[in-house]
Structures are given as C-alpha cells and as structure tokens.
Amino acid sequence: MAPSWREGQELPLPFEKTWCPELSSLRKFNERTLAEVEKNIGANVADLGTIFIVSGNDDSPLEVEVLEDFCRGTSLEDVKVGRGGAGTQRVVWLDERNGTEDLEGSGDARQHGNPLTATGLFRALEKSRFEHKGLPDASRRLIYITDPDAACIHALIATISSYQARVLRNAIYQYLKSQTSIVVKITSTGFLAFQLDLHIPFFILRKAASPGHSEGEVNKKPRRLWIDVSFLKLEKFGLQPQKPLEVWGIQEAQISFVVAGSDHCRWVGYGFVDAEIDGVLAESSDEDLLQDQIADSKLEANFPIWRPRDYWIVIFEIRIGYVRSQWDYLIDKLEAGVNQYIEEHPTVLSHRLGRKRAAEMKESFDWVLKTINLLSRLSSVLCDTVEAWKSFESPEEDLGYFRDISPNAHRSLCTIKLIFRQLQSNHRRLSLLKDCCSKFSSALELHLNLEAKEAAIENGATSEFIVAILYPTALAAAIFSMQPGAIPCDLTPRSFALAVFILIAVVYAMRFISRHVQPRWPLQQNPIALWLKTKKVDEDVDKVSVNSLGGTLSLPMGINLDGVVDEERSEPISNGDRACGTRAICGPSVASLEPQSG
C-alpha cells in the first residue's frame, strides 16, 4: 500500500526527473549564516578552510584548497574595515526584494548604493535576510560581481546561509577554474534544496597588451589564459590597426550563474562574470544600474522574474546568445587568417637559395604547429559546452525539471536549443579548420622530404665527380711529384694520363664490387659452403671404402682401381646402388673382380 503522501500523485519512472512539489510552495525555516555558526561554536576563524570545517562543509578538499590559494593575502578583517581594494573597488551589484504571494509586481526592494565594494557587500549581507525590523525580507536576492577578488569571496562566504555553503563554494570554484556545467541539482538527503548551474567558458578575440601576473601578488581577478595570435596577421582582414604594445589575442572568459534556494519564493542568484565581457561596473551610469546586471542589462530590475526556473532559463538564453556571437566572430577571423596564410605559402618545390628556403620552411612549420595547438584548445572548450547541453537535454535528464515552466521561459528554451545547433556548427568548422592545417602540415613534410631527396641526388652527382675524377687526378699528381728514382716509369704527360686512367678504372672497379658483388656475397655463401661440404664428404667416403677393402681385396695385375672407380661413376645408378661415387668398391662390380677358381 502506498504511503499517504503519495496518494493521488502520479509516480515517475525510476530515472525520470521531475520538479519536487515541495519546492513549489513556501517553506519557512531559520537561516543561519556561516558567521553566526562561527559565533555559536566560539571558534576563531582565521581562514576559509576553517570556516568550511566548523560549518561541516569540508567534503571537497580540492575546492577548499583552490579558494584558499586564491584568497591568500586577504582576510575577513580586511573586508570588515575596508582595507585595501575591499573598500575601494566597486565591482558588486546587489538586488534584494520581497515578493507577493501571487509572485507578481515589483515587490518591496531594499535600497543599495550600487555599485558596491566588497565591504559594502558584507555590510549589506550581514543584516538579517528575513524579519528585519527596518527592512523588507530579501526573499529574492541577486548578487552580481565582475572579476570577483579575494575580498568579495570573503564577504560572500562569511554571510552565506549555512545550507548554501556547498553551493557557493562549488560556484566560485567552477568560476575560478573555468569549468563547464549545465546541470540541475536537488538534494537527496538532508535539507531539501535546489541548485541550477550554468558555467560557460569561451574565448574573446580582442586587441590588448599582453597581460602578466606576478607570483605572490594579491589576486585582484581570476587568472585567465591569454593567447597571442599576432602570427595570424588578423590586421589584414578589416580589424582595427594595432596600437603600440598592443597585440591581437584570444582572451579566455567565463560566465558563471547559479540559482539556489529552498523553494520558488526564497532563492539567491549568483552571477560571476569577467570584466572583459560586461565591462567595468564602476563606469556604469545610474540608468544602467537600474537594469538587471546578471541579465546583461536586458531586463529591468523593477520588473523581476520571480520563479527561479523561469529566471534561470531567461538568463541562460541571454548569456548563451552572447557566447555564440563571440564564437562566430572568432571562428570567422580564424578561417580567414588560416586560409590566407595557406594561399600565400603554397607547398610546391622551390629552387630558391637553400638558407632562405630553410627559413621559410621553419616559419611554416612553426606557424602550423601554433595554429593546430590553438585550434585544439578552442575545439576542446567548445566541445565541452556542446556536450554539456546534449547531456542536459537528453531523455530522462535535467530538462525534465522544466516541464511546467511559463510560456515565456519555454520560448527561451526553444531559442537556447537553436543557439546550440549553431554552436555545433561552429565546432564542426573548427574541426574542418584543424583538418586543413593537418593536411597542410603533411604536405609541408612531404615536400620537405622531396626537396631533401632532390638535394641528395645533386650532392651525389657532385660526390661522384669528386671521387671518380678529382681524387684519382690528385693522387696521380701526388705520385708524379715524387723523386724520379722512386717511380719505375718515365715522368711524361702520356704516363701521367695513363696513371690517371688506371686510378679511375680502379675506383670504378672498387665501386662495382661494393655495389654489385658485395651485396650478393651473402647469397652465394650458402651454395659454396654446401658444395665444399659435399666434396669433403665424398672424399671421406672414398677413403673409408678403400681402407676397409685394402686388407681382403687382391686386384689382378694390370687393374687400376682409380680407373675402375671412374668408370663406374660414369654408369647409371641402379636401384640399391650407392650414389656416393663408390660403386666400383662396394657394389656388385667388386664381386666380379674376385679371382676365378681353377
């Protein structure tokens, strides 16, 4: 019999994913921040690792280690007092508001002086989220940070709800490490909560000075990969000319967006975005700050989307559209650069000077190696993004959690699917471009081998002339420069020419032996050795036969044994006769030589 709480509910398939009904109704509970947990247990927390340990959220040592390493050199105390960049860098946009029961309208919002510093964020978040005497509840909280630094991370972790500590730690980790993730997580044990993850790494083609990072310096922003692509000479394709100290490069970028909460009324949205994507938040106008920054200012903050899944899908559509546009632009320029280079450097045999040709071949090999490595890295990142979406939309996967979303969110979901088809097309373009470079590399290698063979033939002809003509002539000249008494012939031009001719003949004879006779010598060794062994056996048998008959055999006068043996050898061999050249001694012919009686 089914439990009472399942009565009237349609049971899902074993691996079918559906949204839990409990997450669609208001669930009130007491939220405690990690700082409050620290105070309750009386711990003196000095670092992030200890914060996670005392709160019982130390189940991922790798994530804790990455956060500790990034935040080294900055403490929570620096954030509280506004020391250093914590009190000066305005990189945070915060929106907190309380919704109505029907989840409509603008709701009551808390007022913040956006953009905030890390210290301002800490002071805003340390206030009670619910049932504050002078502020509305922060049921829906949005936190947007460009280039999160160590101070912002300290402010977030110290004020996060204890049940969301793992969520935030994982979100920061994936952002710092440029991970790819499109998943929905719902806790299976403990407190029931949900987590919607969107982590998309990609690349931006831009012109800038090559960035640097000094070890030991306090991290002011995440470390991102920068690839110098000046070797592609992209300025030929209508791009802006480079300024001094600026080069065309590919900048790694990351968009991380996570929605986590206990139900559809109480949730938090975290948006971590690189400044290369959205620009510097501190330079935004007051009008811009009235827009939803997580949505790239494409949604008004005062007209919020209250349902977490709807909001996540809409942000997904906005952000993945930007990602696709960057991939389109980057791949288009890469195709132009690669095709132009291959056209300007055809892989044909050249009769240019050796050193110049060698320098050109080395440049081409360096170029194709750099290009293939670049394309491999780009293809790997784009492939991960496409595969993450395929996993998300597969049957019985996370897409099942979005069956009952709003019509607007459903349209956004259809748009996302179309965008990923275009991203799959971009991935195929990268693969084709990589194959083109691989074929160009193979052609370079083939033509290099052909040129080397051609050079070897030319060098062989030169060596032939030197060895066959110049060396004999020089040797003859050396011989004829000796004292006249040491040479048994007259020193005349005729004898000199004859000596040169003889030495040339000797050289060619030696070359003939080394080229034609010596290679065949191993093949002739076995027949010769067999013939010698056979001859030796015949001689041994003849000696044994003569010795065995010598004591009993008496030949008549005038009979020569050797002659008899030779005669018998010339006769045909009959059945039973030995074929060892000894019939005259051991066969029937010997019996005919016995003396006749009487």
Phi, psi and omega in degrees: 000133183288147177301156183299328183285350178260354182296132179084357180258142176279123183283131179284164174294162185307318183250012178284135183256122177226154180289132182292131179300329180297333181279355180256012178227152183295131179231108181270137178202168181276116178265133176237134177279165178297326177296322178292323176298320179298316180295321183295326181266357177071027181272148176258092187277121181250344182213170184294322180302319179292324178301313181292326181293312183290339179266002180075024181241049181248031185280353178232088181301326181297313181297318179297318181296318179297316179295318179297317180296318181292325184268006181298133180099353179231140181237166177296329179297322176300322180290317183297320183266355179075035181279135177069218182294341180299332182254002184236328185278113181266096186232010188241137170239128186233133177226119179231131180204158181252129183266169177273172182294327181273003178055050177229164177081189183270335182076178178263120184255144170281143183268130178227147179274064180298145358279152184257158170271175176299322178294317177298322177296316180298316182292330178284321184278340181284348175286150182303133181285326181235149175058038173280141186295322185249003184229150175290160178297147177258063181297318178248115185237128176242127180237117181241129181225130172265132182049064180305128178255183184298324181295318179296321180295317177300317181296320180292311186294323182290338185246005183284149174295141186300326181284347178257009183298316179296321180300310182294317179300315179293322180295315179294320179300311182294327177292314182295325185264007177055053180271162176247131181199129171226089187217160172241130180237130175234127184299140179258343177226160179073212182290129181286123180207165180236160179212123178249114185255138171218105179233114185234109170272149177199189183229147179239126174277120183209166179252123181195168173288144181298121183287158177226161179220126179262131181294144178090349180282147177295131183289117178264346178197162179298150178278121181239152180285136175236126182243119178285119180244029178296337180293343178278348178053055183288346180295348179284347190249040173082007178280162181296143180295150181284140173272165177304139179070006177249141179226157174283130182214167177250118183261125174291139182221161184215137170241122178235126182220123184227133173246127182219141179187182181259340177196183185283356178257330184241107181203164181232136174249125179251125177238116178244117186224139176291146181294336178295343182269305186258353182089182182277121184296326182295341180269003181286148178280167178299324179293321178296325183288350175277353178266160178286111184288329177297328179272017180058038178062023179263359175231144177278134182294330182278000173235071190285156169266116190276326184280128188298319181292320177298315181297316181298318180295319180295316177297321177305313180299315182296313186286321181289333174295320177293317180300316180298319180297323178291320176296319179302311183296315183296312184292324177299316180290325178295317178300316180296316181295316181293313181297321180296318181294317181295324177293323182280347181232071180294145181270076178236155178295139185237148177252025179286173179300146187303310183296319180294319179294320179296321179294320178296318180294320178295319178297318180294318179295319177298318181297313184291327177294314178299318183293317179295318177298319178297312181296325178296318180294315179296316181297323180297316181293315180294323178298318178299320179296314180296318180294324177298320178292319178301319178294322181295319185266002180294156178303141180064019177253198194294342178298338178297339179288351187247028180292326187251031178282171182288160178303321179297316179294326178295321177295321176298322179296320177295321178296319178300317179299319178295319180297320181289333172297321178292324176294324175297321176297319177297322178295321176295322177298319177297319180296317178296321178295320177295319177297321178299316179293324178295319178294321177298320178296318179296320178295320176300315181296317180297313181291329175295319178294320179295319178294323177295320179294319179297318178295323179295322178296316178297317178294327179294320178296319178296317179296322178301315181295319181293314185287318186277333185246305188289316181299312177300320179296316179295321179293319177297319178298321179294321180295314183285353175271357178285173179297144182302327182289341182274353182246127185280015180221168179285143181273082180240160177303327181293316179292326177296316179295321178296320179295318178299316180298317181296316181296321177296319178297321178296318179299314181292326177295317178295321178294322178296317180295316182291329184271325189245322184275311183300317178298332181273349184301318177299329180287333180272347184293318182295311177300320180294316180297321179295318179297317179296317179296319179297317179296321179293320178297317179300316181295320180295318180296318179300317180294318181296319182294317180294319182293324182287334181260350185297330183276342186243342186265129178238112183273141175297158180298137176092357179262126180262121181297319181297321179293321179296316179300316180296323181293318182292327179297333181278351180276156177295149181272124179262169181302135178087345178281151178278143181256043182245014180076026184231019180300326182296341184252314190258347184268192181297334181297333179294322181297326180291346180270357180291148182297142179277139180283146177072000000 
